[in-house]
């Protein structure tokens, strides 16, 4: 009886363990398939640099005397598109003052060729556009700002060690005022 009970418990544990292992293997397989899909889309020669967070992070820490305006956006985000002309205007007006605008697209890989590239071309965006493609948002979002919940639009303005995070959209006047705080 004791042997039968131990065998039954062992069998239940073995089956449970295999169930978890199978589940883990399936999710790992799914992640591998996602990686292959992203790689295949990257092979289409997207017009913009594609970074994971480790590759992107140095863009948040340049120390060359310029003021950087780093805007996180996506083509599917209506408030992002509404404020985009203001970033372009600041980029054009303030470039001579050492202001550089970097537009960080958070579009999904399936949208890079179909939506992102056509949007940038149609709108004639002259600011630097980069793609942040790192699925581990829970890791990199707090590295950008501890208080950021991940919602977009979001912007960081920095110059050297002076840095401010904005977790909202801008009007042209608000954006100009924010940039002025870094260029005086």
N, C-alpha and C positions, 0 to 999 in steps of 0.2 A: 504494500500500500504506500509506504514511504517512498519507495523507488518510483512508483507510478506517479505520485504527486510531483516529485522532483523532475521526472521526465516531462510531465505536462507543463510545468513552469518553464523548463528549459526550452521546450518546443514553442511556447508562446513568446518568450523572449527572442528566440531565433527568428521567428516569423516577423515579429515587430521590428527587430533590427534590420532584417532584409527589406521590409517595407520602407523604412527610413532611408536605407542605402539606395534602394531603387528610386525613391523620390529625389534624393540628392543627385544621383546619377542623371536623372531626367532633367533636373534644373541645370546641371552643369552642361548637359548636352544642348539644352535650349540656349544657354549663354554662348556656347561655342557657335551655334548656328547664327545667333544675332551678330556675333563678331565677324563671321564670314560674310553676312549680308552687308554690314557696314563697310567691310573691306572691299567688297565688289562695287559698292556705290562710290567709294573713295577712288577706285581705279578709273572712274569716269572723268578724271581730271577736273575737279571742281576749281573754279577760278580763284577761290580764296584759301588761305592757309587753314588747315584743320588741326586743332590742338586737343590733346587731353589736358587735364588741369595742370599736371607737372610741367608740360611744355608751355602752357599759357601763363602760368603764375609770374614769370619774369616781367610780363607786360604790366603787372600791377606794382612793380617796384623799381621803375627806372628812376635814376637820379642824375639827370643831365641838365637841370635848370628849367626844363619845360613844365608846363601845367598839362596834365593828362585828364581827359574827360572820357571815361570808359563806360559805355552804355550797354547794358544787357537787354536784348530785345529778340523778337521773332516775328516772322511775317504773318503768323496767325494771331498776333496780339494787337487788337485794334488800338488801344491806348499807345502802344509802341509806335505804330505807324502814324498816329496823329501827331506825336511829338518829333518824329524824325526830321521834318524840315527845320526845326529849331537847332538841332545838333549840326545839321549841314550849314546853316547860316552862321552859327558860332565858329565852326571850322573855317569857313571862308573869311569871316571878318577878323578872326583873332589869330590866324596862323602866323602873321608877322610879329605878334606879341609872344610867340612861343607856346601857343595853345595847340594841342594835338588831340583830335577826337578819334577814338577807337570804338567801332561798333561791333559788339560781340554777339553774333547770331547764336541763338539757342534752338534754331530750327532742327527738326529731326532729319536724319540722313536722307530719307525719301523725298524731302522737300528742297534739298540743296540745288538740284538742277531744275526742278519744276517750278519752284516758287522764289527761292532766295536770289538766284542769279538773274531771273527776269525782272524781279522787283528792283534790284540795285541798278540794273541797266536802264529800265524804264524811267526811274526817278533820277538817274544821272548822279548817284551818290559819289562824292569825291573823298569822303572820310575813309580811313582805313577800315576794311571789313575783315573780320576773322570769324572762324567757326569754333565754338567750344563744344566738343563732342566727348563728354565724359559721363557715363551713366551713373557714376557713384556720387550723385548730388548730395547725399547725406554727409559725405566727406568734404567736398569742396565748398559748398555754400557757406558753412560757418568760417571757413578760411578767408572768404571774401569779406564777410562781416558777421559777427556773432548774433546780431539782431535780425539778420535777413531771413525771412521765411521762404525765400525762393521765388516769390511772385515777381513778375516783370510788368512794366519796365522798372529797372533799377539802375542806378548810376553811382560810380565812384569818381570823385574828382580829387586829384592829388598833385602835389608838387613836393618832391623830396620826402621829408618826414611828415609834412602836413597832409592830412587825408580826411575826407568826409564822405560818408555813404548816404545816399538818398534812395529810399525804398518807395518811390512814387514817381509819377510822370511830371513833366515840366511844361510851363508856358515858356515862350521865348524870353519874357522879362525875368522870370524866376531863374532860368538857366543862365542868362547873362549875369544876373546878380550873384549867383553861386560861383561862377567862373571868376568874376571880379574879386571875390574874396581871396582868390589864390594868386592873382596877378599883380596886386598892389605892392 
